Amino acid sequence: MSTNYYAHLDLGKPVVKLHIGKSSAGWCFALHVTDEITSLDDWRKAWSCPWVTIVDEYGDVITTDAMVSTITGRKPWRPDARPSAEWMRLNRAARGPHNLARHTYEATLPPNPETDTYDLCFGDFS
């Protein structure tokens, strides 16, 4: 199960949608970064603008606090879950905090990979 999140920029018609990232069960949050938005702090600054609304792929509006919690407060979908080495190899993953899988393909580690429960991911993966 996964959910994509978007920043809707209401700068006129049509509204511009920017992909924030993807939350997948058992994985660190895949935070979408670009040449212009390179960190969680950059996203937080964008979300503070009055013309930006955070929306999930189902159309639900998400508060900034809830979005930050989704990104930084991740836990495994099952507390005893610990993916096997073979699963990690097949999914191009590495071990992250709280037994979460960490993205290794098209991703960069966050500022503190020992505790940060998100990865900085490039490219199109929505």
URPESUL-V108254 format. One line per field, one symbol per residue. phi: phi as a letter, one per 30 degrees, with the letter a starting at -180 (. if undefined). burial: b if it has 9 or more other C-alpha atoms within 8 Angstrom, else e. A space follows every 10 residues. Layout:
phi->???
burial->???
This chain:
phi->.bbcbbcccc ckcdddccdd lbcbeicddc ddbbdcccad dddedddddd ccbcbddcjd dcdedddddd dccdbddbec dbeddddddd chcbdcdhid dcdcchbbdd ebddbdcbbc ccicbd
burial->eebbbbbbbb eeeebeeebb bbbbebbbbb bbbeeeebee ebbbeebeee ebbbbbbeee ebebeebbbb bbebebeeee eeeeeeebee ebbbbbbebb bbbbeebeeb eebeebbbbb bbeeee
